[in-house]
Amino acid sequence: MDSLGSLSVFVQVAETRSFTAAGRVLGVSSSAVGKSIARTEERLGVRLFHRSTRRITLPLSLIHIPE
């Protein structure tokens, strides 16, 4: 997947807080979403999401709060 596609995957996961829901919106499997996020994290050298068995959250360093 190209950089623009990876960005789309990231945005959908951030909005839905779910690999499964993001995959549904994008028309791909949750596995493909997870692999895309993992490749992007590897390329950037940072964790984009905190994952647990029940939820996905953005690290505070990635959340922009407008002033």
QUIHU-V351868 format. One line per field, one symbol per residue. burial: I if it has 16 or more other C-alpha atoms within 10 Angstrom, else O. Layout:
BEGIN
burial->???
END
This chain:
BEGIN
burial->OOOOOIOOIIOIIIOOIIIIIIIOOOOOIIOOIIOIIIOIOOOOOOOIIOOOOOOIOOOOOOOOOOO
END
